[in-house]
Amino acid sequence: MFWLWTVYGFRDSMVAMITPGQTLENPVTGERFTFTATAATTGGELLAFDFALRPGGAVPIPHVHPIQTERFEVVSGRMRFRVGLRTVFAGPGDVVFVEPGVAHSFANAGDEEARLRVEVRPALAMEEMFAEVVAMAQAGRMTHRGLPRSPLDLAVLARRYDQEAHAPFMSVGVQRALLAPLVAFARSPRRAVLASALVAAAGLGVIA
């Protein structure tokens, strides 16, 4: 039943409304968010936050925002962005824009913490997505790469926030179709209990 609580109760119990001045830190990826403007304070038009990334830290995987535009302004440190087919190194004062539909990723390319100012337009539910991912990481539910340990958790998370981010090289519709069986499996209580037992058995080495 713990697995079932993770999928359905975790979000409600761990993710609350983000307020300006609040800081979230992901212990796995090294990302730290201090929010300066939220969906609630801007009528949904803007999400803004100060972003810090430790040396060696990186976003887990390349991704696409189908609707939103991102603006990254480097305050200190050195960052490496992959934007489409381009690799961009950015230092203090540099600004990098990512348009909707463009696959991108980023990492700290220096030996010190990198700090940025980030703006996302429109806000959508991105702050809730950050909060849920950070809460899962703090609870030990993420791999060392910053992805959910359970493929069912990953499917539910990806489906919930596919307007905010999705995998590159496919549309939201294609991703939904590919994830549909896993999402349906996760939403079936009996199957979820079975999945929990299988995961536990695998962890004990019963299943090779």
N, C-alpha and C positions, 0 to 999 in steps of 0.2 A: 504493500500500500504506500510505502515511502515514494516509490517511483511515480505513482499516480498523483500524490500530493505535489511532487516536483513539477509536473507538467501543468497542473491546474491551479494549485494553491500557492505555488511559489511566487508567481507574478503578483497576485493580490496582496500577499503578506509582506513582500519585500520591496515593491515598487510603489512609491507614493509620488504625489505631485512635486515636481522640481520647482524650486524658488530661486530667484536671483541671489547670488552670494553662496549658494550651496556648492560643495565640491564632492565629486565622485572620483575614486581612483581604482583602476583595474590592476590588481596585483600580478596578473599573468602577462598582459601586454605592456605594462608600464605606462599606460595612458592616464592622465589626470585632467579632469574637466572642472572648471570653476565657471558657473553659469552667470552671465551678465544680463541676458535678455531671454525670455522664454516665450513659448507659444501663448501662454496666458497673459503676459504683459505686453505683447505686440499684436494681439488679435490674430495670431496664427501666421503673421507675415514673416517673422524672423526668429531664428534661434541663434544666439551669440554666446560664445564662451571663450575663456582663456584656456589654452590647451598646453599641457606639458608632457614631454615624452623622454623617458630616461635613455641613456646610451644603450644602443642595441634594441630599443623598443620599436615596435612596428604594428601597423594594423594587420590583423590576422591573414586576410586574403584580399586580392583585388575584388572590387565590387562596383556596382553601377547604381546611381540614384536616378530613377526614371523621370522624376519631376523636379527635383531640387537642384539649385546652383550652390556651389560651395566656394567660399573665398578664404584663402589661407594667407595670413600675413606673418612672416617670421619676425619675432622680436629678438630672440637670441638663439645661439646654437646654429647647427647646420642640418638641413633636412634633404632627403632624397624623395622626390615624387616621381611616380610612374603615371603619366596622364596619356591615355590612349597608347600610341606607339612611341611617345617621347619620354625620355628620362630628364628630369629637371632637378638640378641641385640649387638650393635656395638658402640664403643667409639673411642676417638682420636687414630689414627694410624691403626685402623681396616679397612680392605678392604672386600667388598662384591661384588661378581660377579653374574650376572644374565645372563644365556645363552639363546639363541633364543628358543622360544616355551615354556618357563617356566613362569607360572603365578606368579605374585608377586605384593606386595604393600609395602608401608613404611610410617612411622609416626615418629614424634618427641616424644621420650619417656622420655624426661627430663623436667626440669623446666626452662631452658634457651634456647636461640636460638641455633639450631644445624647448623653446617656448614660442607659442604662436597665438594670434587672435584669429578666431574662426567665426564666419558668418554663414548660416544656412538659410536659404529662402526657397519656398516657404518652410515653416517649421515642421509641419505635419506632426507625426508622433515620434520624432527622432530622439527627443530627450527621454521619453519612456523606454525606447529601445536601448539607449545607453545605460539607463538605470537598471533594466532587467539583465543585460549582459554583465554589468559590473557586479550585481548581486549574485549571479550564478558563479562568477569567477571567485568572489569572496567565499562562497560556500563550497568551493572545490569541485564545481560541476563542469569545469573547462579543462581541456587538454593544455599542454605547454604551448601550443600554437594559438590558444585563445578561442577554440571552437568547442561547442558542447560535446561532452563525452558520449552521450546517448544520441544515436541517429534520429530517434523519435523526438527528443528535445530540439535537435537541430531543425527538423522538419516543421515543428510547431512554431518555433521562433522565426524561421524564414518565411512561413506563410503569414504570420501575424504582421510582420513588418515589411512585406514585399513592395509596398508603395514608397518606403524609405530607402531600401537597398535590396538589390538582388544580384545573383551571380552574373558575371560577364558572359558574352556570347550567346545569350538567350533572352527572350522577352519575359515579362512577368507572367504572361499566359502560359508559356512553355514551362517555366519553373513550377507554376501551380499544378500543371498536369503531371509533371514528374514527381512532385511531392505528395500528390493526392492520396496514393495508397498508404504512405506512412502517416499522414495527418489523420486519415480515417482510422487507421490502426490505433493511433494514440488516443483518439476520442472514444474508443470502445472500451468501457470499464473492464469487461472480462478479458479482452485481449491485452489491455494495459497490465493487468495483474499477471498474465502469462509472460508478457515481455519482462516484467520486473523479475520474475522467477528465472527467466533465461539469462538476464544480465547478471543476477546474483550467482547463478551456477557457473557462468563464464569467469566471474571474478574469483571463484573458489577453485578454478581449474578443472571443474567437472566436465565442461565443454571445451574441447581443444580448439 
